[in-house]
């Protein structure tokens, strides 16, 4: 049996969240988490509520494949979160997921204000779905 995975699209203000179904076939967007002093607590609460077995962090490499400035911040965040849980964590290349999410939401005629608050979780959903598809 596959186990639930939670993808995180880390941003300095918001962390987009997506969770897989128990079969590991479909990614579903969830409400983003504010990136503040309660971020770890809120992530771990969701992990427990949803019985998550793996945290998947998007790593925003440059198109050339080199590390981006944000990558160090994400790795630091992961490292600090790892101190608070035994949960397995992985990273996945998330190049262009935000751009894909934006394009998708524009084509779905989502209003600009709504896009702004949904883009992080939509990017996490695209990230998680690409990971799930690669595992099949």
N, C-alpha and C positions, 0 to 999 in steps of 0.2 A: 504493500500500500504506500502510495506517495504521501508525503506530509506537506502541510501548508507552509508556504514561503511568503515572507513579507519583503517587498522591495521598497527601498527608500531613495528618493530623489532629493539629495541634500542640497539645501540652499541656505544662504546666510540669514534669510528671514523666515522661510517656510521649508518644511520637509514634506515632500509629496509621498503619499503612501498608497501602495497597492498590495492586495493579498490574493494568493492563488486559491483555487478550490482545492479540496482534499485530494483530488485525483492528479493535481498538477497539470491541468490542461488549460485552464482559463485564468487570466488575471483580471481582478476587479478593482477599480479605483475606490479609495476611501477618502475621508476628510483629511486634509493636510494637518500636520502638527506644527505649531509655532516653534521656531528655533529659538528657545529662550532657556532660562534656568530650569524649567520643568520638562525639557525635551526628553531627556533620558527616562525620567519617571513615566512620561506619557507613552513613550515607545514600549517600555517594559510592561506597562499595564495592558496595552493592546496585544503584545506578544502572549501574555498570560490568558487574556480573554479569548483570543482566537486560536490558542494552542499552536503557536508558530514553532517550527523546528529549524528554520534557517532565515537569517537576515541577509538580504542581497542589496549591496550598495552600488549605485551607479558611479562609475569612475569616468569623469569627463576628460578623456584624452583629447589632444589636439588632432586635427585631421591628419597630420603627419605621423601620428602615433606617439608623439612625445607627451610627457606629463604636462598637465595644465597647472596653473597656480592653485586652483580650487582642489586639485587632487591631494595636496599636502593637508589641507584643512579637513577634507573628508577622512583621510587616513588617521589624523589626530582624533577626530570625533569617534571613529570606529574603535580606536585603541582605548579611549576613555570609556566607551560603552562596554567594551570587552571586560573591563575591570569589574563591572557590575553584574555580569551574567556569564553562564557557561555556554550560552547559545552559539552555535556555529555561525560564522559570518563569512561571506564571500563578496568579491567585487565582480562587476560585469561592465564591459565597455558600453557607455551610454552616449557615445557621440551622436549628436543630432536628434536625440529623443525629444528635447524641448521644441526644436524646430518642427519635428513631425507632429507633436501634440498640438502646436499652434496651428499648423496647416489643417489638421483634422478638424479642430474646433471651428476654424473659419469656414471650412467646407460644410460643416454641420450648422452653420449660421448661428453660432453661439456669440452672444453680445460681448463686446470688449471687456466690460466690467466683470462679467461672469468668467470670461477666459482667464483674467488675471488671477482669480482665486482658484481656478480649476486646473491650470496648466501644470502645476507641480505634480498633482496626483495622476493626471493624464500621462505625463512623462514617465512617472513610476510604473504605470500600467503598461506602457509600450516597452519599457526596460524589462519588466518581469515577463511579459509575453514573449519577448525575443529569447530570454533565458529558457523559458519553458519549452519553446519550439526547438531550441538547440538540444534539449535533453531527450526529446522524443526519438 
